[in-house]
Amino acid sequence: MTTQELWQSQTLDSPRITTAYLRGRADDSTRRVRQWNALEYGSSVVCVIVAIWLGVSSTNLWTLTGAVLLVISGLAYAWGWRRVATPVATPSDLGALDTLRFHRRELERQYSAYRGQLRWVAPLFLPPVLSIMYGVTGGGTELGLAIAFGLFGIAMGVLSSEVRAAKLKREIELLDLMAQ
């Protein structure tokens, strides 16, 4: 039975939503956000490892510059993502309505973090990636293919963020239905 069906099947004289149920939903949501964040942090670690490998294995100035910038960008991304997207645990002393409001605010914060991700990630990673691409390809015809591949990667990252934001938006809408 879905959450909405459970909510609609309740009798009118019983409480509409219990605090334990809301706390459980908030904890499940926090667990999922932590899993998503682990993926984001993992991508930062991979980025830094690849950048160090490129820096050690290349003698091209463009590639070395891009590798150094990529290490800085990967670390800045991990720090920035931790700052904007770390979930806050639900306080245990809240009632049902306050738990609902708290959980909704947390979901909105996560939603805006995923929706706004492209605005601060693209300027952070585009210069190092372009520098590495130019250094690796030497500016020849392969550069166009490398740029197309890089843009495809950025598009996949944006799509992933939009899918996560849409899931959070559906959860917010469901909470709004429960609050009515």
Backbone as numpy.savetxt, mean C-alpha at the origin, in Angstrom:
# Nx Ny Nz CAx CAy CAz Cx Cy Cz
-23.00 -17.20 5.38 -23.84 -16.03 5.38 -22.95 -14.79 5.38
-23.26 -13.81 4.55 -22.44 -12.61 4.47 -22.72 -11.70 5.65
-21.88 -10.72 5.81 -22.03 -9.77 6.91 -23.34 -9.02 6.80
-23.69 -8.62 5.59 -24.93 -7.86 5.41 -26.15 -8.74 5.72
-26.12 -10.01 5.33 -27.22 -10.91 5.63 -27.37 -11.13 7.12
-26.22 -11.28 7.82 -26.26 -11.42 9.27 -26.87 -10.18 9.91
-26.47 -9.02 9.45 -26.95 -7.77 9.99 -28.45 -7.63 9.77
-28.91 -7.98 8.57 -30.33 -7.83 8.25 -31.20 -8.86 8.95
-30.63 -10.00 9.34 -31.43 -11.05 9.97 -31.60 -10.85 11.47
-30.99 -9.84 12.05 -31.10 -9.62 13.49 -32.50 -9.10 13.83
-32.98 -9.46 15.01 -34.28 -8.95 15.46 -34.12 -7.52 15.93
-35.20 -6.79 15.95 -35.13 -5.37 16.27 -34.85 -5.11 17.75
-35.29 -6.01 18.68 -35.06 -5.72 20.09 -33.66 -6.07 20.55
-32.87 -6.79 19.75 -31.49 -7.07 20.15 -30.59 -5.96 19.60
-29.42 -5.79 20.19 -28.52 -4.77 19.65 -28.18 -5.10 18.20
-28.10 -4.07 17.37 -27.88 -4.28 15.93 -26.50 -4.88 15.67
-25.49 -4.35 16.30 -24.12 -4.84 16.08 -23.44 -4.87 17.44
-22.77 -5.96 17.73 -22.08 -6.05 19.01 -20.68 -5.46 18.91
-20.17 -5.06 20.04 -18.81 -4.52 20.10 -17.79 -5.59 19.74
-18.02 -6.81 20.18 -17.08 -7.91 19.88 -17.02 -8.16 18.38
-18.16 -8.11 17.72 -18.18 -8.31 16.27 -17.39 -7.21 15.57
-17.64 -5.96 15.96 -16.92 -4.84 15.34 -15.43 -4.91 15.62
-15.08 -5.28 16.84 -13.66 -5.41 17.19 -13.00 -6.52 16.37
-13.72 -7.61 16.15 -13.20 -8.70 15.33 -12.98 -8.27 13.89
-13.93 -7.52 13.34 -13.76 -7.00 11.97 -12.58 -6.04 11.89
-12.44 -5.19 12.89 -11.33 -4.24 12.91 -9.99 -4.98 13.00
-9.95 -6.01 13.83 -8.71 -6.79 13.96 -8.38 -7.53 12.67
-9.40 -8.08 11.99 -9.18 -8.74 10.71 -8.64 -7.76 9.67
-9.22 -6.59 9.66 -8.77 -5.56 8.71 -7.34 -5.13 9.01
-7.01 -4.98 10.28 -5.65 -4.61 10.67 -4.66 -5.69 10.27
-5.04 -6.95 10.42 -4.18 -8.06 10.02 -3.93 -8.03 8.51
-4.99 -7.80 7.72 -4.82 -7.73 6.26 -3.94 -6.57 5.85
-4.09 -5.42 6.50 -3.26 -4.26 6.17 -1.81 -4.54 6.53
-1.57 -5.22 7.63 -0.19 -5.58 7.98 0.42 -6.52 6.96
-0.39 -7.43 6.42 0.11 -8.32 5.37 0.44 -7.53 4.10
-0.41 -6.59 3.74 -0.14 -5.76 2.56 1.13 -4.94 2.79
1.27 -4.42 4.00 2.46 -3.62 4.31 3.73 -4.47 4.26
3.63 -5.74 4.67 4.79 -6.63 4.57 5.21 -6.78 3.11
4.26 -6.84 2.22 4.57 -6.89 0.79 5.27 -5.61 0.33
4.79 -4.49 0.80 5.42 -3.20 0.45 6.85 -3.13 0.98
7.05 -3.54 2.22 8.39 -3.52 2.79 9.30 -4.50 2.08
8.75 -5.66 1.72 9.52 -6.65 0.97 9.98 -6.11 -0.38
9.11 -5.35 -1.04 9.51 -4.75 -2.32 10.61 -3.73 -2.12
10.60 -3.03 -1.00 11.69 -2.08 -0.71 13.00 -2.81 -0.49
12.96 -3.93 0.20 14.17 -4.72 0.43 14.72 -5.24 -0.90
13.84 -5.74 -1.75 14.27 -6.22 -3.07 14.88 -5.07 -3.88
14.26 -3.93 -3.82 14.77 -2.74 -4.52 16.18 -2.40 -4.06
16.39 -2.38 -2.77 17.72 -2.05 -2.24 18.74 -3.12 -2.62
18.37 -4.38 -2.58 19.29 -5.46 -2.95 19.67 -5.36 -4.43
18.68 -5.12 -5.29 18.96 -4.97 -6.72 19.86 -3.76 -6.97
19.59 -2.67 -6.27 20.40 -1.46 -6.45 21.84 -1.70 -6.01
22.03 -2.40 -4.90 23.39 -2.70 -4.44 24.09 -3.61 -5.45
23.39 -4.61 -5.95 23.97 -5.51 -6.95 24.36 -4.72 -8.22
23.48 -3.81 -8.66 23.81 -2.99 -9.84 25.02 -2.09 -9.57
25.06 -1.51 -8.40 26.17 -0.63 -8.06 27.50 -1.36 -7.99
27.50 -2.57 -7.47 28.73 -3.35 -7.34 29.18 -3.90 -8.69
28.23 -4.31 -9.53 28.59 -5.00 -10.77 28.80 -4.07 -11.96
28.52 -2.79 -11.83 28.62 -1.89 -12.98 29.72 -0.85 -12.76
30.29 -0.43 -13.87 31.28 0.66 -13.82 30.77 1.89 -14.55
29.59 1.80 -15.14 29.00 2.92 -15.86 28.53 3.97 -14.85
28.86 5.24 -15.11 28.52 6.32 -14.17 27.01 6.47 -14.02
26.26 6.35 -15.13 24.81 6.48 -15.05 24.19 5.37 -14.20
24.68 4.16 -14.38 24.16 3.04 -13.61 24.52 3.17 -12.14
25.76 3.59 -11.86 26.17 3.78 -10.46 25.34 4.88 -9.79
25.14 5.97 -10.50 24.32 7.07 -9.95 22.90 6.60 -9.69
22.34 5.89 -10.68 20.99 5.36 -10.50 20.89 4.37 -9.36
21.93 3.54 -9.19 21.93 2.56 -8.10 21.94 3.24 -6.74
22.77 4.27 -6.60 22.82 5.01 -5.33 21.47 5.67 -5.06
20.91 6.30 -6.10 19.59 6.94 -5.94 18.50 5.91 -5.63
18.64 4.73 -6.21 17.64 3.68 -5.96 17.71 3.16 -4.53
18.90 3.05 -3.98 19.03 2.67 -2.56 18.36 3.72 -1.68
18.64 4.97 -1.96 18.04 6.06 -1.18 16.52 6.05 -1.34
16.05 5.86 -2.58 14.60 5.84 -2.83 13.93 4.65 -2.14
14.56 3.48 -2.17 13.98 2.31 -1.52 13.85 2.50 -0.02
14.88 3.06 0.60 14.83 3.31 2.04 13.82 4.41 2.38
13.77 5.46 1.55 12.81 6.54 1.77 11.38 6.04 1.61
11.19 5.15 0.63 9.85 4.58 0.42 9.41 3.76 1.64
10.29 2.91 2.14 9.95 2.08 3.30 9.62 2.96 4.51
10.41 4.00 4.72 10.15 4.90 5.85 8.84 5.66 5.64
8.63 6.17 4.44 7.41 6.93 4.16 6.16 6.06 4.24
6.25 4.84 3.73 5.10 3.95 3.78 4.78 3.56 5.21
5.81 3.36 6.01 5.58 3.04 7.42 4.87 4.20 8.11
5.25 5.40 7.75 4.67 6.60 8.36 3.19 6.76 8.00
2.82 6.50 6.74 1.44 6.77 6.33 0.52 5.58 6.43
1.05 4.35 6.46 0.17 3.19 6.34 0.24 2.19 7.49
0.96 2.48 8.55 0.99 1.55 9.67 -0.36 1.58 10.38
-1.01 0.42 10.51 -2.32 0.41 11.15 -2.21 0.62 12.66
-3.24 1.23 13.20 -3.31 1.47 14.64 -4.26 0.43 15.23
-3.84 -0.20 16.31 -4.68 -1.22 16.96 -5.92 -0.57 17.57
-7.01 -1.28 17.53 -8.27 -0.77 18.08 -8.19 -0.74 19.61
-8.44 0.41 20.23 -8.44 0.47 21.69 -9.50 -0.48 22.26
-9.19 -1.14 23.36 -10.10 -2.15 23.91 -11.22 -1.56 24.76
-11.14 -0.30 25.11 -12.13 0.28 26.01 -13.24 1.04 25.29
-13.37 0.88 23.97 -14.39 1.60 23.22 -15.69 0.81 23.16
-16.80 1.54 23.10 -18.10 0.91 22.91 -18.31 0.59 21.44
-19.51 0.11 21.11 -19.80 -0.33 19.74 -19.71 0.83 18.75
-20.35 1.93 19.04 -20.37 3.05 18.10 -18.98 3.68 17.95
-18.26 3.81 19.07 -16.92 4.36 19.00 -15.96 3.42 18.26
-16.13 2.12 18.43 -15.31 1.15 17.70 -15.59 1.26 16.21
-16.87 1.41 15.86 -17.24 1.57 14.46 -16.61 2.83 13.86
-16.68 3.92 14.58 -16.08 5.19 14.09 -14.56 5.07 13.98
-13.93 4.48 14.99 -12.48 4.32 14.97 -12.05 3.46 13.78
-12.74 2.34 13.60 -12.40 1.43 12.50 -12.61 2.11 11.15
-13.67 2.89 11.02 -13.92 3.61 9.77 -12.82 4.63 9.49
-12.40 5.37 10.51 -11.31 6.34 10.33 -10.02 5.65 9.90
-9.73 4.50 10.49 -8.52 3.76 10.11 -8.60 3.28 8.66
-9.78 2.79 8.26 -9.95 2.36 6.88 -9.82 3.53 5.91
-10.36 4.68 6.29 -10.21 5.86 5.43 -8.75 6.28 5.30
-8.01 6.18 6.39 -6.58 6.54 6.36 -5.81 5.58 5.45
-6.10 4.29 5.55 -5.46 3.32 4.67 -5.86 3.55 3.22
-7.13 3.86 3.00 -7.63 4.11 1.65 -6.90 5.29 1.02
-6.76 6.36 1.77 -6.08 7.54 1.21 -4.59 7.26 1.00
-3.99 6.40 1.82 -2.58 6.04 1.61 -2.40 5.31 0.29
-3.29 4.37 -0.01 -3.17 3.63 -1.27 -3.56 4.48 -2.46
-4.57 5.34 -2.30 -4.97 6.20 -3.42 -3.91 7.25 -3.73
-3.19 7.72 -2.73 -2.19 8.76 -2.94 -0.79 8.24 -3.17
-0.65 6.92 -3.27 0.67 6.32 -3.37 1.43 6.77 -4.61
0.77 6.88 -5.73 1.46 7.24 -6.98 2.06 8.64 -6.91
1.39 9.57 -6.23 1.86 10.96 -6.17 3.25 11.10 -5.55
3.58 10.25 -4.60 4.89 10.40 -3.98 5.85 9.28 -4.36
5.36 8.20 -4.94 6.25 7.11 -5.34 6.88 7.37 -6.70
6.11 7.88 -7.64 6.64 8.12 -8.99 7.81 9.11 -8.97
7.71 10.26 -8.32 8.87 11.15 -8.30 10.07 10.58 -7.54
9.80 9.66 -6.64 10.86 9.05 -5.85 11.66 8.04 -6.67
10.98 7.24 -7.48 11.64 6.15 -8.19 11.94 6.43 -9.67
11.29 7.40 -10.29 11.49 7.62 -11.71 12.92 8.05 -12.06
13.53 9.03 -11.36 14.91 9.40 -11.73 15.92 8.27 -11.61
15.94 7.49 -10.51 16.93 6.41 -10.47 16.69 5.34 -11.53
15.44 5.01 -11.78 15.14 3.98 -12.77 15.55 4.45 -14.17
15.24 5.69 -14.50 15.64 6.22 -15.81 17.16 6.27 -15.94
17.85 6.65 -14.89 19.32 6.69 -14.92 19.90 5.29 -15.13
19.36 4.31 -14.42 19.83 2.93 -14.59 19.53 2.42 -15.99
18.34 2.72 -16.48 18.00 2.28 -17.84 18.93 2.88 -18.88
19.23 4.16 -18.73 20.14 4.81 -19.68 21.54 4.22 -19.56
21.98 3.97 -18.34 23.31 3.40 -18.15 23.44 1.98 -18.67
22.40 1.18 -18.48 22.45 -0.22 -18.91 22.34 -0.34 -20.43
21.46 0.46 -21.03 21.24 0.34 -22.48 22.21 1.19 -23.30
22.85 2.16 -22.71 23.75 3.04 -23.45 23.04 4.04 -24.32
21.73 4.19 -24.14 20.98 5.20 -24.88 20.58 4.77 -26.28
20.78 3.52 -26.64 20.43 3.04 -27.98 18.96 2.73 -28.12
18.64 1.90 -29.10 17.24 1.55 -29.35 16.66 0.72 -28.21
17.51 0.08 -27.43 17.01 -0.70 -26.30 16.43 0.18 -25.21
16.80 1.46 -25.22 16.31 2.38 -24.20 14.78 2.49 -24.28
14.24 2.57 -25.49 12.78 2.65 -25.64 12.09 1.44 -25.07
12.65 0.27 -25.33 12.08 -0.97 -24.79 12.19 -0.99 -23.27
13.31 -0.54 -22.75 13.51 -0.50 -21.30 12.53 0.47 -20.64
12.30 1.62 -21.27 11.35 2.59 -20.72 9.93 2.02 -20.76
9.58 1.34 -21.85 8.25 0.72 -21.94 8.08 -0.33 -20.85
9.11 -1.11 -20.60 9.05 -2.12 -19.54 8.91 -1.45 -18.17
9.65 -0.36 -17.95 9.55 0.38 -16.69 8.17 0.98 -16.49
7.59 1.54 -17.54 6.24 2.11 -17.44 5.20 1.02 -17.17
5.42 -0.17 -17.76 4.53 -1.29 -17.48 4.60 -1.66 -16.00
5.81 -1.68 -15.44 5.97 -1.98 -14.02 5.28 -0.96 -13.14
5.41 0.31 -13.50 4.74 1.37 -12.74 3.23 1.21 -12.84
2.73 0.89 -14.04 1.29 0.70 -14.23 0.78 -0.47 -13.37
1.55 -1.54 -13.27 1.15 -2.68 -12.45 1.13 -2.30 -10.96
2.08 -1.49 -10.54 2.08 -1.02 -9.16 0.88 -0.15 -8.85
0.54 0.73 -9.80 -0.63 1.58 -9.62 -1.90 0.74 -9.60
-1.99 -0.24 -10.49 -3.16 -1.11 -10.51 -3.30 -1.87 -9.19
-2.21 -2.36 -8.67 -2.23 -3.07 -7.39 -2.73 -2.15 -6.27
-2.25 -0.92 -6.25 -2.70 0.03 -5.23 -4.17 0.37 -5.39
-4.63 0.50 -6.63 -6.04 0.81 -6.86 -6.94 -0.35 -6.44
-6.50 -1.57 -6.67 -7.29 -2.73 -6.24 -7.39 -2.76 -4.72
-6.29 -2.51 -4.05 -6.33 -2.48 -2.59 -7.21 -1.34 -2.08
-7.12 -0.18 -2.73 -7.96 0.95 -2.34 -9.44 0.63 -2.56
-9.76 -0.07 -3.64 -11.16 -0.43 -3.90 -11.68 -1.38 -2.83
-10.85 -2.32 -2.38 -11.27 -3.23 -1.31 -11.53 -2.46 -0.02
-10.67 -1.51 0.28 -10.88 -0.71 1.49 -12.13 0.15 1.36
-12.39 0.68 0.17 -13.59 1.49 -0.05 -14.85 0.66 0.16
-14.86 -0.59 -0.32 -16.02 -1.46 -0.10 -16.22 -1.73 1.39
-15.14 -1.90 2.12 -15.24 -2.12 3.57 -15.81 -0.87 4.25
-15.39 0.31 3.82 -15.93 1.55 4.39 -17.42 1.66 4.10
-17.82 1.34 2.87 -19.24 1.41 2.52 -20.06 0.41 3.34
-19.50 -0.77 3.59 -20.19 -1.76 4.41 -20.37 -1.26 5.84
-19.34 -0.61 6.37 -19.46 -0.04 7.72 -20.51 1.06 7.75
-20.59 1.84 6.69 -21.63 2.88 6.64 -23.03 2.26 6.63
-23.19 1.13 5.94 -24.49 0.44 5.95 -24.81 -0.07 7.35
-23.80 -0.57 8.06 -24.03 -1.08 9.42 -24.42 0.04 10.37
-23.89 1.24 10.15 -24.13 2.34 11.07 -25.54 2.92 10.92
-26.20 2.61 9.81 -27.53 3.19 9.59 -28.59 2.53 10.43
